[in-house]
Amino acid sequence: VDAVGSISAYDYSAASDAWASPHVIEAGPENAYQWAAGSDLARRQLVTWVRGGDVSKPHELWFTSRDAAGAWSAPALFFSSEKQILRPALAIGPSGNAVVTCQEWQVGINSNSYSFEAGAWGVATMVTTEPLRDNRVVRFDEAGAAVSYFHDYNPATGVGELKSVLTDGVWSTPQPCTEMELAGETYTLVAGMGDLDVARYPQRNIERAIPPFERPRCEGY
């Protein structure tokens, strides 16, 4: 996302050690501000972004996807909310399905699943309805299950890093992150209007770092 809000994708060739000319996914969409992107070893790729600059009006999540070196799909709406949408995150699983999570202001954390084979989205499913939780990261574990990570900042329920696992279309009751997860190194690409920053999440809180899972290729918001 550039300074005027245009969304572009760049292909990099390791063979030629060069970047190709950018593909403009959407030129200057109105009020596009936060985004997430992901890719897997099969070169399935998904990009999602938020539209909505006025907190008094509905916010939307849009997406585009492609398989391998194919063409990007036309940008399309897949989720909307009367509340402000914040911090989208996504991950692509080994079966060719992707999961996107996002925070709905004062509502909770919502999710949706995308099938590359069908080219279609499922039904939106709440990860948590606790409003005082910030969406962080979603990933697939070694068993192929999606895991959503979020930060609880409600002093009444106990501030901390929590996670929930998606099983048969239902998110589990939030549980505290393990010491290994809190010590591991997972990196997210944080994107704003013209700014990029690589940040580690969750923050390390013990001395020894034990990476508990493979570093994702790209996640961000």
N, C-alpha and C positions, 0 to 999 in steps of 0.2 A: 504494500500500500504506500503510494508516494504522497507528497505534500498536498496534492489536490484530490487525493482519495482514489486514484485509479489503481486497480488491482492487476498485477502482471505476474507471470510465471517465467522463470529462466531455466533452461536446460543446460546442464554441464556435461561435457564429454571428457571422460578420463583419458581416452585414447589420444585426443588432440590437445588435452589440457586447456580447454577454452570454453567460454560460455557462448551459447547461441543467442541470437537476437530475442528480445523478450516477446512473449505472447501476451497481449493485453486481454485479460479475462473479462474485465468490465471497466470501461473508461468513465471515470468520474461518477460513480454511483452516489446517490444522495446520502450523506451522513454515514458513510462506512468508516468504522473506526477501530474495531478490535477483530482479530482473525486468528485462525489456527490452521495448520497444514500438516499433513502426514503422508508417508510413503512406506512401502514394504519391499521385501526382497524381490517380489514378483513385479515391482514397478507399478503397482496400483497406487494411485495418488488421489488425494481429496483435499480440497481447500474450503473452509467455511468462514464467513465473516458476518459481523453485526451491522445492520442498518438501523439508524435511529439516533438523532441528536437531541430531540426534545423529549424530556422525561415525562411530559404530560401526554405524549402520543404513543401508540403501540410501537414496539421494537420487533425486529425481524432477524432471523438467521437465514442466510443464503448460502448456496454451495455450487461448486463445480467439481467434476471428477474425470478421471481417464484411466484406461488400462494400458500399461506398458508405454509405447511411444505413440499411442493413438491420439486423436484430437480431444481437447477439453470439451466437456459438455457445456451447453448454454447455461449461463447462471440462472438459478431457480430458487424460489422461496421454499423452505421446508418446515419452518417453525416460526410462530409469532406469539407475542405476549403483550398484554396490556401494561406490564411492568417493564422496567429497564432491564435489558439483557447485558450481562457482564461476563468476562473471563471465559470465553469458549475454549474448550480443549478437546482434542481428538486422538484416537489411536486406531490403527488398522490391525485386525487379528489374523491369525494364520489361515482361517477358513475363508477369507475374502470378505469378511464383514467389518465395518467400522462402527465405532461408538463415539458420539459427540456428547459432551456434557457442557452445561452452561449454568450460570447463576441468574435467577430471576429475583430482582430486588424485592425484599420483604416477603418472598414466597418460599424460596428454597433453591435446591439444585435439581435441574431437570436433565433428561437424557433422551437420545434417540439413536436408533441403529440404522445403518445403511448397508444394503447388499449390492456389491459390485456386479454380481451375476444378474440380478433382477433390475439393477439400476433404480431401486426404489427404497424409500424410507419406511420404517415401521411406525409404531404408535409411541408417542412421547410418554416416558415413564419417569416419575419422580425418584431421584436418588435419596433425597431427604427433604422434609417439609419444615425443618428448623430454619427460620430466616436468618439467624445470626451465624451463618457459615459461609466462608469464602471458597469458591471452586478453585482447585489447583491443577491437578493432573489426572488423566485417565490412561491406563495402560492395560495390556493383556499379560496375564501371568503364564507360568510354564504349563499350566493345565489348559490354557486357551480361554480362560474366563476374564472378562473385563473387570478391572478394579478402579474405582473412583477414589481419589484422595481429596480431602478438603480440610480447611482449618476452622475449628470451632472457637469463636471468640465471645461466647455467652458466659459470663461469670457464674450464672446460676446453674449451668450444666457442666462447667469445667472446661477451661480453655485447653486446647490441645489439637494435635494432628490426628485425624480420623480417616477411616477407609470403609468402603462398602463394596461387596462383590456381586456381580450380576449372574444369577443362576436361573435358567428357564424363564427369562423375561422379568424376573423380580430381583430388586436390589436387597441385599441383606441388611439387617440392623447394623448401624455404624459401630465399628470397633476401633479401639486405639491402634495406631500404627505400632508395629513391633520395633524393638530396639535396632534390629538389623536394617529395617526399612528406613528408620530415622538416621542411621549411620551411612546408608548407601549413597551413591552418587547417581542421581537421575537429573538430566539437564533439560531445561525448557528454554525455548526461544521466545522471549517476550518482545512483542512488537507494538509500537505505537505509530503515530503519524510521522513517518520519516525516521524513527529511532528503532534500533535493534539492540537487545541486551541479552546475553546468555546468563542464565541464573540456575543455581542448583536448588532442587527441591526433592524431598523435604530438607530443611536446613540440618546440617550435621550437628548433633548435640553430645556426642561422645568422641573420645580421642581417635579411636581406630575406625577407619572407614572400610566397610565390607560391602562391596557392591552386590546387592541381592538379586539384580536382574540386568539383562542386557540393556544398554543405553539405547533409547528410542532414536530413530533417525531424525525425527523433527516433530516437536510439539510446540505450540505457542498460543499466545492470545494477545 
